Structures are given as structure tokens and as C-alpha cells.
């Protein structure tokens, strides 16, 4: 009995020493929730790279009030169930003062209840689903969730206009993933396309993780489209492009920001050629700090930065700026972010000016990239 008593005393003292050690006392902890394993891990790698560059830069300058920033990398695989579990762990850990995440809209929606219930400020770099706007406020009407990317209704409508006015397509087949991102983007595109007089010859759905899309593509091919809109992420998109090519479906393909990963080209091979996609950042129009960021990214990681890395850098910057202004207090950090609410006090980041409306949304311009000669390049014609 005496031995067990002293063992408890030793363990308790050890725990107190750990919690009061300079290594923890001199840090400010944030979480980054993204897919670091699974089918979409390449997205997570880009988010991690962007956040790492921003955090390392601030830490090299002495941190915030002399405290270093420590990042907790939380893997949720872009899966709603995993995201709900991860967000609960983050929310209940009072040492974590804010979140950069999530990456996928479905995962973000599953995570939001925990953040709102526990009062955790979260800045999302990539979530575009329209329905997120309805779930950013707590029961007292305070907004806790913000995002630095445009919504799918804007992106879908923009893409429809580009397809009609710039690409000159008329008969469009639509192939969409059956999730929040795929459906929301598809609905916005289809509604605007029909308003513009485009002919939607057919719509087919697919499930993420599937590998055989031949039945749906065969049905769509039979309706003689001159364009194929693939509303989803790059892993399935690459397979769809390849199988469409095998079926002799040689039409113009286009997607949205979910295609912006070099692995789309790697996986699809020659079938990726002349795929068009909308993105919120285009390196070809970068200026000032953005050029320096792109050079640093290339030197550090040996690859080109995509828009997810850029937005992750800016999302981390906004969160860390709020911490510097308000201190490591969740409620005060939220207030600081919410105060970025006009062009006059916008956050000036790599992707331009960011400020938020009452539900945490922002408005950013869209650009168009395409695959040419096995590489992503700026489309020759951009649209105002």
C-alpha cells in the first residue's frame, strides 16, 4: 500500500513538472486538421506545407510575445466521422487556442458542432460548400468559423460562364461526386448553365473511392456532349478522365479547385490534357510577397505551390495575427478575426485581401488553369 501511495505521488509530481516545463509554458498551440493519410493525403501535404512556412517564419522572428508557435497536426482523412472525432479532441484541449482547417467541406461540416459548442475559432483554407454559411454561429449568434476561399455557388457560376463565353461549349454532360462539395458545385454550375442557354445533356453521380466509372460514362457519351464537367476531387477525376478517353469520349473536360493537384496529371496521364479548372490563386499573376512565397516554397519543398498551400499560409496568418492581437484566449481570438470585416481593415495575404462577412465568408476572384503538355499552366484567356 505504501509503495502504491508513493508511486502515485511520484507520477503526480512528474505530470506537474511536465505541464509546468518551459517547453510547454513558452508555446502557443494551434491545431491543423486535414487529411494526412488516405486518398487525399496529397491535399493535406500541401496544407501542411503552407502552414509550416508561416509558423516557421513567425517562430524565427521570436514567436508571439516571446512564445513559440506549436502545431498539433490532426489527421481526419477528409472523412466526416474522423473529423467529428478530431474536432472533439481539439475542442476539449484547452491548450489549443485555434484551428486551421478543415480541408473538405463534408469534414468541416461534421467538425463545426464541436467548435461552436466549446467556442473554438477556426479558419478554413479550402472549404467551399454553400451550406457551411448556415452553420458558423453559436446559439448566441457569434460567428466562430471563417474561411478564406470563395463559395461553390460563386465558383460554379463562374465556371458555367467560362465554359459558355470562353470555351464556347454547348452540350454539357455532368458527372458529380455524391457529397457536399460535389453536389453543391454541380447545382450552382447547372443552374447557371441553364440560365445561359447551355444544354445539360445528362447528369450522373458517383461515390468517392470508386474505381469503375464506365457505366455512367457510357450513358453520358451516348448523349453526344461536347464538354464533360467532373464535379469532385482529383483521384476519381483522374480515373474518370482516363476511362472517358478509353471509351473514345474525346470532349473538353473541366472541373474546379478539387482538381488542382499535380497527382491529377500523374494519374490521368495523356487523358489530363486540355482539362480546365477554376482556382482561387494563380501564380502567373502573383506580385510582391506572393512571389517571395512561391520562391521560398519551391526552395523548401522542391515543388510548385498550389492554391491550397497559399490559402493555408493565409489562414494560418490570420489566426496567428489574431493571437498576437488578443493573446491566447479563444473568445478574444474570435473577436479579433470577426473584426476583419471590411476592405479597409482586410488581411493582406499571399492570395490578396481577405475580410469576412457576418457568417465568416469571404469573396475572392476565380482564375482558370489548364493542363498543357503535362503541366498546369494559366489558361490563355482569363475572365473578369
RAURRA-V588989 format. One record per residue. N is the residue number from 1. RES is the residue in one small letter. BURIAL is I if it has 24 or more other ideal C-beta (glycine too) atoms within 12 Angstrom, else O. Layout:
<<N	RES	BURIAL> <N	RES	BURIAL>>
This chain:
<<1	x	O> <2	x	O> <3	x	O> <4	x	O> <5	x	O> <6	x	O> <7	x	O> <8	x	O> <9	x	O> <10	x	O> <11	x	O> <12	x	O> <13	x	O> <14	x	O> <15	x	O> <16	x	O> <17	x	O> <18	x	O> <19	x	O> <20	x	O> <21	x	O> <22	x	O> <23	x	O> <24	x	O> <25	x	O> <26	x	O> <27	x	I> <28	x	I> <29	x	I> <30	x	I> <31	x	I> <32	x	I> <33	x	I> <34	x	I> <35	x	I> <36	x	I> <37	x	O> <38	x	I> <39	x	I> <40	x	I> <41	x	I> <42	x	I> <43	x	I> <44	x	I> <45	x	I> <46	x	I> <47	x	I> <48	x	I> <49	x	I> <50	x	I> <51	x	I> <52	x	I> <53	x	I> <54	x	I> <55	x	I> <56	x	I> <57	x	I> <58	x	I> <59	x	I> <60	x	O> <61	x	O> <62	x	O> <63	x	O> <64	x	I> <65	x	O> <66	x	O> <67	x	I> <68	x	I> <69	x	I> <70	x	I> <71	x	I> <72	x	I> <73	x	I> <74	x	I> <75	x	I> <76	x	I> <77	x	I> <78	x	I> <79	x	I> <80	x	I> <81	x	O> <82	x	I> <83	x	I> <84	x	I> <85	x	O> <86	x	I> <87	x	I> <88	x	I> <89	x	I> <90	x	I> <91	x	I> <92	x	O> <93	x	O> <94	x	O> <95	x	O> <96	x	I> <97	x	I> <98	x	I> <99	x	I> <100	x	I> <101	x	I> <102	x	I> <103	x	I> <104	x	I> <105	x	I> <106	x	I> <107	x	I> <108	x	I> <109	x	I> <110	x	I> <111	x	I> <112	x	I> <113	x	I> <114	x	I> <115	x	I> <116	x	I> <117	x	O> <118	x	I> <119	x	I> <120	x	I> <121	x	I> <122	x	I> <123	x	I> <124	x	I> <125	x	I> <126	x	I> <127	x	I> <128	x	I> <129	x	I> <130	x	I> <131	x	I> <132	x	I> <133	x	I> <134	x	O> <135	x	I> <136	x	I> <137	x	I> <138	x	I> <139	x	O> <140	x	O> <141	x	O> <142	x	I> <143	x	I> <144	x	I> <145	x	I> <146	x	I> <147	x	I> <148	x	I> <149	x	I> <150	x	I> <151	x	I> <152	x	I> <153	x	I> <154	x	I> <155	x	I> <156	x	I> <157	x	I> <158	x	I> <159	x	I> <160	x	I> <161	x	I> <162	x	I> <163	x	I> <164	x	I> <165	x	O> <166	x	I> <167	x	I> <168	x	O> <169	x	I> <170	x	O> <171	x	I> <172	x	I> <173	x	I> <174	x	I> <175	x	I> <176	x	I> <177	x	I> <178	x	O> <179	x	I> <180	x	I> <181	x	I> <182	x	I> <183	x	I> <184	x	I> <185	x	I> <186	x	I> <187	x	I> <188	x	I> <189	x	I> <190	x	I> <191	x	O> <192	x	I> <193	x	I> <194	x	O> <195	x	O> <196	x	I> <197	x	O> <198	x	I> <199	x	O> <200	x	I> <201	x	I> <202	x	I> <203	x	I> <204	x	I> <205	x	I> <206	x	I> <207	x	O> <208	x	I> <209	x	O> <210	x	I> <211	x	O> <212	x	O> <213	x	I> <214	x	O> <215	x	O> <216	x	I> <217	x	I> <218	x	O> <219	x	O> <220	x	I> <221	x	I> <222	x	O> <223	x	I> <224	x	O> <225	x	I> <226	x	I> <227	x	I> <228	x	I> <229	x	I> <230	x	I> <231	x	I> <232	x	I> <233	x	I> <234	x	I> <235	x	I> <236	x	I> <237	x	I> <238	x	I> <239	x	I> <240	x	I> <241	x	I> <242	x	I> <243	x	I> <244	x	I> <245	x	I> <246	x	O> <247	x	I> <248	x	O> <249	x	I> <250	x	O> <251	x	I> <252	x	I> <253	x	I> <254	x	I> <255	x	I> <256	x	I> <257	x	I> <258	x	I> <259	x	I> <260	x	I> <261	x	I> <262	x	I> <263	x	I> <264	x	I> <265	x	I> <266	x	O> <267	x	I> <268	x	I> <269	x	O> <270	x	O> <271	x	I> <272	x	I> <273	x	I> <274	x	I> <275	x	I> <276	x	I> <277	x	I> <278	x	I> <279	x	I> <280	x	I> <281	x	I> <282	x	I> <283	x	I> <284	x	O> <285	x	O> <286	x	I> <287	x	O> <288	x	O> <289	x	O> <290	x	I> <291	x	O> <292	x	O> <293	x	I> <294	x	I> <295	x	O> <296	x	I> <297	x	I> <298	x	O> <299	x	O> <300	x	O> <301	x	O> <302	x	O> <303	x	O> <304	x	I> <305	x	I> <306	x	I> <307	x	I> <308	x	I> <309	x	I> <310	x	I> <311	x	I> <312	x	I> <313	x	I> <314	x	I> <315	x	I> <316	x	I> <317	x	I> <318	x	I> <319	x	I> <320	x	I> <321	x	I> <322	x	I> <323	x	I> <324	x	I> <325	x	O> <326	x	I> <327	x	O> <328	x	I> <329	x	O> <330	x	I> <331	x	O> <332	x	O> <333	x	I> <334	x	I> <335	x	O> <336	x	I> <337	x	I> <338	x	I> <339	x	O> <340	x	I> <341	x	O> <342	x	O> <343	x	O> <344	x	O> <345	x	O> <346	x	O> <347	x	I> <348	x	O> <349	x	I> <350	x	I> <351	x	I> <352	x	I> <353	x	O> <354	x	I> <355	x	I> <356	x	I> <357	x	O> <358	x	O> <359	x	I> <360	x	I> <361	x	I> <362	x	I> <363	x	O> <364	x	I> <365	x	I> <366	x	I> <367	x	I> <368	x	I> <369	x	I> <370	x	I> <371	x	I> <372	x	O> <373	x	O> <374	x	O> <375	x	O> <376	x	I> <377	x	I> <378	x	O> <379	x	I> <380	x	O> <381	x	O> <382	x	O> <383	x	O> <384	x	O>>
